[in-house]
Amino acid sequence: NTGKELLKAKSCTELSLLLEEDITPTILVPLIQGMLHYAVENEELSSSSESGSLAAGDALSRAIIPVMNAIDSDKSMQIMTNMKFEKGGSKPVEDGAERVFADVAAMIDGLKVDCYEIGGYERIGMNLCHLEDNFSQPIDGTYSFAENSYISISDVSNEAKIALDVKDMQSKDNIDAMRTVYKNGGNSLSSDDQPQSLATLSTTSFPRMSEDPMYNYFRYTFRSIGQDEEGERLGVFDDEPVEQYGDTLVTDLMELNQIEVVKEAPIVTNVWMTVTHHLYEAVRECQSMYVSGADGFNLDGDLFTDEDNVYYIERDLDLAAAYYIGEGQLKGDKNSGFLLYNLAEKIAPEFNQDTGGVSQVNKKILGVMNGIKSDIIDQGLCMASLSDGYLEFRSRVNSIIRTMTIPLVQKFIWHMFITKDSDFVELYGLSILPQIKVCDPSVYEYILEKVVFDDFSFETADDILRALQGSYSCMGITCNDVGELNGRQDGCSDDISATLRGYEITDQTLLPRIVFDRDILQIKVLATMGAWESALDLYAYGQNVVVGGSLNSLKDLVISKIDTLHLGDNFQGFAGKFDDVDEYINAALVGDDMFIDASNDQRIEGVGRMLQGLVTYLYALGELQNASANCGVDPLFNSLSSWDMGAAYLMGSIKANIDEYHSDDFGQAWFALANEMCDYFGTCVSSGKAHASESLVDDLNTGKELLKAKSCTELSLLLEEDITPTILVPLIQGMLHYAVENEELSSSSESGSLAAGDALSRAIIPVMNAIDSDKSMQIMTNMKFEKG
C-alpha cells in the first residue's frame, strides 16, 4: 500500500528504497523458513525415503540459493548440496540441519533480512540470531562449551570442572576411592570461589533451592517414601534429611558396592538438580525486573539497575550450561565429556535420536539456551514495561527442564529391556518418579512398587512401560521426544483419554484443558514444602494447561471466567457479600489478611479446598448452565462443548489409573471430594465410590443425549432437579464434616480443618442464602475462619 502511494506521487527514490530494504527481504522470509523447516525434517530421512518433504526442501532452496550465491558462493553451494533431492543418492542434509541454519545465519545480514523475522525453530531450539556464534571463535572474556555450541559471557570454568570430579570417580576401581573423590572433590570451585564436590551439590542444596519447583517435588516424594513407605519420621529419607536426597541415594549405592551405578548416580541426581536450580535462578532474576523494574527497586528493596540484573540473569544461564555440559566435552561426541550432555549423546543412538551428529536433546537444550539470550535477554524483554518477556523466559526454562528429563526416561527404558539391571532401573526410576507423583500419583505408586520396593522383574517391563508412557504428557514430553528403543514398535500414543470416569468428551479440543487439576495438586505440594512464592507463581501463571500455545492458569479461570458464567440469582452479589475468590486464594498463598497468623496447614487447606470446592464447582456449574441456555441453538457443537467442559471440571484428569491401586482417588476436583466425604457419611456404594459421583456420571451422560436431541425442557429440568442438587451433596457433606471436626478446636488451633471448613462453606452458603438468609448467616458465622 505504501509503495502504491509512492508510485502515485512519483517518489521514485523512496519507492526503490522501500522495495530494496523492506519488501524484498520480507518476501524472502517464508522461503528461508520453508527451506530451514525441511532441512530439519529431512536430516532424519534416508535418500530412499518416499517422503515428499525431500522434494519440497529442494524446491524451496532453489528459490533462495541464487540470492545467497551473490553473498557467499561457497556457503550457498554447501546449502544446495545439503538440500538436493536425489533419490538413492547421498544422505539428505548430510551435514545436518544445524549446518544449514549456520550457513544461512552467516549470510542473513547480506540478505537484509531481520533474523527475528525468521524466528526460532522451536522443535530443535535453533535461532538464526544466535546460531552464527556457534561457528565462530569466542571473544575474549568468554568461555566456550562443546566447541562453541554455547558461549558464556561469564567465567564459569571453575564450576564446569565438576566434570573432572566425575572423570576421576569413573576412573577408580573401588568404592573407597570413588567415595573420596565424591565427598572431597578437588577440581571445582563454586560461584563464591569455595571448594565444592559432587556431594556438596546436594548437601548444601537447602536453602539455595528452597523455592525451586522441581527440587520441592523431589523433596516431597522422598519425604513420602521415608514416612509413608519406610516408617521414618517426617522430613527424613534413609536416616538423612530429605533435602539432601541426592547425596543419600549415592551414599546408599556406595554402601551396596554398586560401582557401575555409582559412576552415573551423582550426574542424574546432584548435577541434574543443580542445572535446574540455576535455570530457576535466571527466571527469578528476570522476574525481579518484570515485577519491579518500573519503580526502580528489586524484590529485596535495593536500587534496581539493568546492568546488574542482566549480568546475574546471564550468569545463572551460563552456570546451568556449565553444569550441563562440563569441561572437556566435544560437540556431539559420546566419547568425551562426563556430565548430562554426554549422557544424552550416549543414549540417543539407542532411540534413533542422534541424527545430524548431535542428539536431539542437546540440540534443543542448547538451542533454547542460546535463544533465551538472543530473543529475551539481549532484547531487554525482562523489563516490566515488556511484561511478556518474563512469561516467555519462564516458558522456555520449563521447556529445557522437560527436555532434560528425556535422557532419564530413555535410560530407564534401556535398562529395563537391555541390561535388565535392577539397580540401574531403580536409580533411573527414582530420577523421574517425583515428576510423576505430582501429576499422575497412581502411576507413580505402581512404578514405585514395581522397581523400588519389589525387585525389578523383566516380566513386568512391558506393563511398566505402558504405565510410564501414559504419564509422558504430565512430564511435558511426547512419544516422539523419547523415541522407540532400537526400533521397538511399542504402540506409544500421546492421545489424552477422552473418557473421564465413564463420561466421554465429545469435543477433543478440550482435552488439554482437563489437566487443570495437576496445577491444583502441584500448588498444594509446593505449599506443603514451604515454597509459597513458587505456589503463588503457579497459581498466577499456570504450568500444565496449554490452550492455543499459551498457558492457562487457575487465576485466569477465577478472574476471567467465573464472573461471565450463567450462575443464576443465587450467586448475584456473591463477590460483595463474601471475600473475592482470587483475593482469598492470594491471601492464603501470601499469608495475608485473614491468613496473616495462620499456620501452614491452614493456608494449604484454604487454598486447596477453595480451588476444589468452590472454583471448579462454580466453573463447572456455569458451563452446564451455558449449555442448557444454548440448547437447540445451532451449531450443536458449541453447547456440547460447554457440557463437556462442565463435566471435565467436575471430574478432573487425575484418578486411579492402575487397577491394583483403584482404592485411592488422587483427584483434586469435585469428584474426589465426593469420594472422600462418602466415607464419613456412609454414602459410598459397593465400588468404594460415592453414590453422588456415580449418579452424576449417569445424569451427565443423559444430559448430553438430551442436548443432541434438542430436548431442552427435559435438559433444563434434569439440570435443576438432579444434577445441581447432586453437585451440592459433597459440598454440604464437607462443610458438615468440618463443623464436627472444628467444634472441638479453639480459635488459636493450628489445624487446617478450620480453614477447610471455611472454604467449603463459601461454596454452599450463597445457595442457602436464597432459601433462608438468617440461617445462612448463622452458618457462615459458625464456619468462619478467624485465627485468634
Secondary structure, DSSP 8 states (H G I E B T S, - for coil): -HHHHHHHTT-HHHHHHHIIIIIHHHHHHHHHHHHHHHHHHHTTS-TT---THHHHHHHHHHHHHHHHHTT-HHHHHHHHHHH---TTSS-TTTT-HHHHHHHHHHHTTTTT--HHHH-EETTTTEEHHHHGGGGS---TT-EEETTTTEEESS--HHHHTHHHHHHHHHH-SSHHHHHHHHHH-SSEE-TTS-EE-HHHHHHT-TTTTTT-HHHHHHHHHHHHIIIIIT---TTEETTEEGGGHHHHHHHHHHHTT-HHHHHHHHIIIIIHHHHHHHHHHHHHHHHHHHHHGGGTB-TTS-B--HHHHHHHHHHHHHHHHHHHH-TT--TT-TTS--SHHHHHHHHGGGGT--GGGS-HHHHHHHHHHHHIIIIIITTTTTSGGGTHHHHHHHHHHHHHHHHHHHHHHHHHHHIIIII--HHHHHHHHHHHHHHHHTT-HHHHHHHHIIIIIS---GGGHHHHHHHHHTTHHHHT--HHHH--GGG----------SEETTEE-S-GGGGGGGGHHHHHHHHHHHHHTT-HHHHHHHHHH-SSEEETTEEE-HHHIIIIIGGGS---GGGTTHHHHS--HHHHHHHHHHT-GGGTT--HHHHHHHHHHIIIIIIHHHHHHHHHHHHHHTTT-S-HHHHHHHHHHHHHHHH-S-S--SGGGTT-----SHHHHHHHHHHHHT-B-TTSSBHHHHHHHHHHHHHHHHHHTT-HHHHHHHIIIIIHHHHHHHHHHHHHHHHHHHTTS-TT---THHHHHHHHHHHHHHHHHTT-HHHHHHHHHHH-----
